[in-house]
Amino acid sequence: LMFLQPTPPRLTKRSRIEHWLLLLLRALALGLLALAFARPFLKSPAAQPPSTAAGGRAVILLDTSASLRREGLWASAREKARDALREAAATHDIALLAFDRSARPVLDFDEWRRMDAATRETEAGGRIDALEPTWLGTDLTAALTAAAEALAGGDAPAADAKRRIILVSDLQEGGRLDAIQSYDWPKGVEVALVPVTPDT
């Protein structure tokens, strides 16, 4: 080193980035190119069908026979039917049957699914309010078998879907329930009793 002449350090101009936008665009292009070659698998949520997510079905059987004309019974029956509707609508598709000597449909599963999800409970409740008790007797066997067949008809739900019949009735004597013993009851269908009792 004794033979080398000392030289002062040279100050070089620091390089500065002058075109930030161009740099960002080039970096973005390289990033997109790398992403395209990586072929990422992006999960998207599956669209839910208009029917209830849980996939269950419930038939509300509302007794409209002459015995419901006793004082206070019909108002109580309608209120309990609306409560059952409110509770079941969260997890089930709903059908509504009114019955006396025979069962008649008031709302079926297809209609329920076609209704707007935000207003279907209100519309179904309006149909309950529009019903009136008749002057006919009660046939519980005809009502229960009609409800069971309504659950089995149409597009069948999944095998593990819950299927319920919610019976709103005063369960009067002479309701012709004995004949249900000869009916081949469908497997997995449960019946929930909602009794309507008179004040006296």
KOLPAKE-932225 format. One record per residue: x, y, z of N, C-alpha, C in turn. Coordinates in steps of 0.05 Angstrom, whole numbers, padded with zeros to 5 digits, always signed. Each point is the difference from the previous one (the first is absolute). Last residue first. Example, Ala and Ser with C-alpha at 12.3 -4.5 7.8 and 13.67 -1.06 7.14 Angstrom:
+00257-00045+00142+00016+00024+00001-00015+00022+00014+00006-00115-00001-00018+00024+00000+00018+00024+00000
END
This chain:
-02271-00481+00617-00016-00016+00019-00005-00027-00011+00056+00057-00049+00004+00012+00027-00016-00015+00021+00036-00052-00088-00019+00021+00007+00005+00010+00028+00076-00039-00069-00017-00008+00022-00019+00023+00006+00071-00044-00078-00015+00025+00005-00021-00008+00021+00101-00046-00032-00028-00001+00008-00012+00028+00006+00079-00046-00059-00003+00027+00012-00030+00001+00008+00078-00080-00031-00027+00007+00008+00000+00028+00013+00064-00056-00074+00001+00017+00024-00029+00010+00005+00052-00085-00058-00024+00017+00004+00003+00015+00026+00071-00049-00079-00009+00003+00028-00024+00019+00001+00057-00067-00073-00019+00022+00002-00010+00001+00029+00061-00069-00036+00013+00026+00005-00018+00024+00002-00035-00086-00053+00022+00000+00019+00012+00028+00003-00105-00022-00025+00026+00004-00012+00022+00003+00021-00093-00058+00010+00011+00026+00006+00028+00003-00011-00088-00057-00024+00028-00005+00000+00015+00027+00004-00102-00028+00035+00015+00015-00019+00030-00005+00003-00073-00034+00056+00004-00016-00024+00016+00015-00022-00022+00040+00085+00015-00024+00006+00005-00016-00025-00056+00079+00006+00028+00005-00007+00018-00024+00004-00095+00008+00022+00006-00011-00026+00029+00005-00008-00041+00034+00082+00007-00028+00001+00009-00011-00027-00034+00091+00022+00029-00004-00001+00008-00030-00001-00086+00065+00003+00006-00022-00019+00030-00004-00004-00051+00060+00063+00016+00011-00022+00009-00020-00021-00051-00001+00089-00014-00006-00025+00014+00012-00024+00022+00049+00088-00008-00028-00002-00016-00004-00025+00071+00080+00000-00026-00007+00012-00005-00030-00003+00077+00069-00016+00001-00029+00004-00025-00011+00014+00029+00091-00032-00010-00004+00027-00001-00030+00007+00073+00046-00069-00028-00010+00002-00008-00001+00029+00087+00010-00073-00013+00019+00018-00029-00007+00001+00097-00049-00032-00029-00002+00001-00011+00019+00021+00090-00019-00065-00008+00015+00024-00030+00001+00000+00082-00063-00047-00028+00009-00002-00007+00013+00026+00099-00020-00055-00017+00002+00023-00028+00007-00008+00109-00031-00031-00028+00002-00010-00019-00001+00024+00113+00017-00027-00021-00004+00020-00027+00004-00014+00093-00035-00049-00016+00024+00006-00023-00007+00019+00067-00061-00041+00004+00008+00028-00016+00025+00007-00001-00037-00089-00008-00021+00018+00002+00008+00029-00020+00075-00074+00022-00019+00006-00009-00020+00021-00081+00040-00054+00024+00012+00013+00021-00021+00005-00075-00002-00081+00006-00010+00027+00024+00013+00011-00073+00035-00071+00029-00005+00001+00007-00008+00028-00100-00018-00017+00017+00020-00011+00029-00009+00000-00063-00045+00074-00003+00008-00027+00020+00020-00009-00011-00036+00091+00014-00019-00018-00002+00009-00029-00042+00050+00070+00028-00001+00005+00015-00018-00019-00093+00003-00005+00011+00026-00009+00030+00001+00005-00048-00074+00033+00003-00002-00029+00011+00026-00012-00019-00003+00092+00022-00018-00006+00005-00002-00030-00075+00049+00029+00024+00014+00007+00025-00017-00007-00085-00039-00009+00004+00021-00021+00026+00015+00005-00026-00062+00065+00009-00014-00024+00004+00020-00023-00035+00033+00081+00028-00009+00003+00011-00014-00024-00092+00028+00001+00018+00023+00001+00029-00009+00001-00068-00065+00004+00001+00012-00027+00020+00023-00001-00017-00039+00084+00014-00019-00018+00003+00012-00027-00051+00046+00065+00028+00004+00003+00017-00019-00017-00099+00045-00003+00012-00026-00007+00030+00004+00001-00097+00054+00036+00029-00002-00002+00008-00028-00008-00095+00063-00021+00014-00015+00020+00030-00002-00006-00063+00085-00034+00004-00029-00004+00015-00012+00023-00025+00094-00024-00020-00014+00017+00003-00030-00002+00082+00077-00009-00024-00009-00014-00020-00011+00019+00082+00078+00013-00009-00027+00005-00026-00006-00015+00073+00069-00040-00021+00000+00020-00008-00029+00005+00087+00064-00049-00015-00024+00004-00021+00004+00022+00067+00065-00028-00023+00000-00017-00018-00025+00004+00085+00015+00045-00021+00018+00010-00025+00000-00016+00075-00051-00029-00011-00011+00025-00023+00017+00011+00048+00032-00073-00018-00022-00008-00012-00014+00024+00064+00068+00014-00025+00011-00011-00020-00022-00008+00088-00024+00026-00016+00008+00023-00027+00012-00008+00062-00020-00067-00011-00025+00011-00017+00006+00024+00046+00072-00038-00021-00010-00018-00013-00025+00010+00073+00035+00048-00023+00018+00003-00023-00010-00018+00082-00045-00006-00012-00005+00026-00025+00017+00004+00053+00014-00078-00015-00026-00001-00014-00006+00027+00061+00076-00029-00029+00004+00005-00016-00026+00002+00097+00008-00018-00005+00020+00020-00029+00003+00008+00031-00060-00070+00009-00009+00027-00006+00020+00022-00058-00012-00091+00023+00015+00009+00007-00007+00028-00052-00073-00059-00004+00026+00014+00027+00013+00006-00008-00088-00038-00003+00021-00020-00003+00028+00013+00003-00081+00052+00026+00005-00012+00000+00023-00020-00082-00029+00039+00018+00011+00021+00027+00008-00012-00062-00046-00054-00008+00028+00004+00019+00014+00020+00011-00092-00013+00008+00015-00024-00006+00029+00003-00029-00060+00068+00029+00005+00000+00009+00016-00024-00102+00014+00030+00017-00023-00004+00029+00008-00001-00100+00035+00044+00026+00009-00011+00017-00025-00004-00090-00011+00021-00001+00029+00002+00025+00012-00012-00057-00100-00008+00024+00015+00001-00005+00030+00001-00060-00081+00043+00001+00016-00024+00025+00017+00002-00052-00095+00047+00021+00020+00000+00000+00016-00026-00085-00049+00056+00021-00005-00020+00020+00023+00001-00069-00002+00062-00003-00028-00008+00020-00008-00021+00031+00080+00035-00023-00008+00016-00005-00029-00005+00087+00076-00020-00015-00025-00001-00024+00001+00018+00091+00056-00054-00023+00002+00018-00016-00025-00002+00109+00025-00023-00025-00014-00006-00021+00006+00021+00104+00035-00041-00022+00004+00019-00025-00014-00010+00117+00002-00010-00025-00004-00013-00022+00002+00022+00113+00028-00010-00025-00003+00013-00023-00005-00020+00115-00011+00019-00020+00008-00019-00027-00006+00012+00082+00016+00069-00016-00018-00017-00014+00014-00023+00053+00040+00074+00016-00024-00008-00015-00019-00019-00036+00086+00035+00029+00005+00000+00016-00024-00011-00096+00000+00013+00008+00012-00025+00030+00005-00001-00051-00035+00077+00009-00020-00020+00012+00013-00024-00036+00054+00072+00022-00017+00010+00011-00018-00022-00076+00054-00019+00024+00017+00006+00024-00016+00008-00083-00044-00012+00010+00009-00025+00026+00016+00004-00048-00026+00076+00013-00023-00012+00013+00007-00027-00052+00066+00042+00024-00005+00016+00016-00023-00012-00084+00017-00036+00019+00021-00008+00026-00003+00015-00070-00057+00023+00009-00007-00027+00020+00021-00010-00042+00015+00083+00020-00021+00002+00010-00009-00027-00068+00065+00002+00025+00011+00013+00021-00021+00002-00085-00025-00030+00013+00016-00020+00027+00011+00011-00056-00048+00059+00011-00018-00020+00016+00016-00022-00047+00048+00068+00024-00013+00010+00013-00018-00020-00081+00041-00023+00021+00020+00003+00026-00012+00010-00076-00055-00003+00011+00005-00027+00022+00022+00001-00046-00026+00082+00017-00021-00011+00013+00008-00027-00065+00052+00056+00028+00004+00004+00018-00020-00013-00100-00028+00011+00009+00027+00006+00030+00000+00006-00040-00072-00067-00004+00006+00028+00015+00026+00008+00004-00045-00086-00017+00023+00002-00006+00007+00030+00050-00076-00034+00017+00024+00004-00017+00025+00002-00036-00087-00021+00006+00002+00029+00017+00025+00006-00025-00027-00091-00021+00015+00015+00007+00003+00030+00083-00011-00069-00026-00014+00003-00018+00016+00019+00094+00011-00037-00021+00021-00004-00027-00013+00003+00114-00016+00021-00027-00011+00003-00020+00023-00004+00102-00011-00039-00017+00016+00017-00029-00010+00000+00109-00029-00023-00028-00009-00003-00017+00016+00020+00101+00009-00051-00016+00009+00022-00029-00008-00005+00100-00037-00034-00028+00004-00007-00014+00009+00025+00109-00002-00036-00020-00001+00022-00027+00006-00012+00113-00025-00027-00028+00005-00008-00018-00002+00024+00114+00019-00023-00022-00014+00012-00027+00008-00011+00093+00035-00020-00011-00020-00018-00023-00016+00013+00064+00078+00024+00001-00026+00014-00013-00022-00015-00001+00090-00033+00026-00012-00002+00002-00027+00014-00089+00039-00048+00014+00003+00025+00026-00016+00000-00035+00035-00094-00013-00014+00022+00018+00002+00025+00026+00035-00085-00019+00017+00014-00013-00014+00023+00100-00026-00027-00026-00001-00013-00020+00017+00015+00106+00022-00001-00020-00015+00015-00026-00001-00016+00106+00008-00034-00026+00014+00002-00020-00017+00014+00107-00005+00018-00021-00011-00017-00026+00015+00004+00100+00042+00014-00022-00012+00014-00021-00010-00019+00104+00003-00027-00022+00019+00001-00024-00014+00014+00116-00010-00012-00026-00010+00008-00021+00022+00000+00095-00016-00058-00015+00019+00017-00027-00012+00007+00103-00031-00034-00028-00010+00001-00015+00018+00020+00092+00021-00066-00012-00004+00027-00029-00009-00002+00086+00007-00065-00027-00010-00002-00013-00005+00027+00091+00034-00032-00005-00016+00024-00027-00013-00001+00028+00059-00069+00015-00025-00002-00005-00018+00025-00038+00087-00001-00012-00016-00021+00014-00027-00003+00036+00063+00060-00026-00011+00010-00013-00017-00020+00079+00046-00025+00006-00021+00019-00025-00013+00011-00011+00074-00055+00011-00022-00016+00006-00024+00018-00027+00080+00041-00023-00013-00014+00010-00024-00016+00066+00054+00040-00016-00014+00020-00023-00015-00012+00053+00055-00055+00015-00023+00008-00016-00017+00020-00037+00082-00025+00000-00018-00023+00014-00026+00007+00004+00070+00062-00027-00012-00001-00002-00020-00022+00079+00050+00006-00002-00019+00022-00027-00014+00001+00012+00069-00063+00016-00023-00007+00000-00022+00022-00044+00082+00017-00014-00015-00022+00016-00024-00008+00039+00059+00062-00023-00015+00012-00015-00016-00021+00071+00056-00029+00010-00022+00017-00023-00017+00011-00021+00078-00046+00009-00020-00019+00010-00024+00015-00024+00075+00051-00024-00013-00012+00008-00022-00019+00068+00055+00039-00012-00019+00019-00024-00015-00012+00087+00053-00035-00026-00007-00012-00013-00021+00018+00087+00036+00021-00014+00024-00010-00028-00007-00009+00080-00036+00071-00021-00009-00017-00016+00024-00009+00107+00002+00026-00027+00004+00010-00020-00010-00020+00113-00006+00028-00021-00005-00020-00027+00003+00014+00092+00053+00027-00017-00023+00007-00022-00003-00020+00100+00040-00018-00028+00009+00003-00018-00025+00006+00104+00006+00029-00017-00006-00023-00028+00008+00006+00105+00024+00035-00028+00000+00007-00016-00004-00025+00103-00031+00028-00017+00015-00019-00029-00002+00009+00097-00003+00060-00023-00015-00011-00018+00018-00018+00107+00017+00007-00024+00004+00016-00023-00015-00011+00103-00031-00008-00020+00015-00015-00025+00004+00018+00115-00029+00005-00027+00002+00012-00019+00017-00017+00081-00063-00036-00006+00028+00007-00028+00001+00012+00071-00085+00000-00025+00011-00011-00004+00028+00010+00073-00059+00027+00004+00010-00027-00025+00012-00013+00002-00041+00087+00017+00023+00001+00005+00012-00027-00050-00082+00019-00016+00024+00000+00017+00025+00000
END
